[in-house]
Amino acid sequence: RAARAADIGLHICGEMASDPAFTEILVGLGYLSLSMNARRIPQVKERLLEIRAKDAKALAKQCLKLSGAGEIRKLLESRRVLKEAAARGATA
């Protein structure tokens, strides 16, 4: 919110940005730019086309209430996001 209020773009690069399992969370958190290896772009693009901004914001809000990565992973597994990403060969 602070970045948006200050008219500052929010960008992320690295493994998390290139993992479709986390795309919805990142969008929900307000990231406007995801930097990744070109080989991962088709998978992330596919995921971006599947999600709705409203749902992404709700997921991010839910994740922020959790205590750590393990709980977030369980939440994603329950939503089948990680399973779908793994089927596409995208999740580490």
Number of C-alpha atoms within 10 A of each C-alpha: 10 7 11 10 7 8 9 10 11 14 13 15 12 11 14 17 22 24 22 28 26 23 22 25 23 22 22 22 19 19 17 12 14 18 15 17 11 8 9 16 17 11 17 23 13 11 19 15 8 9 14 12 13 10 14 19 18 14 20 19 14 13 20 12 10 12 9 10 10 10 13 20 16 12 17 18 14 11 11 13 20 22 16 16 19 15 10 11 12 17 18 10
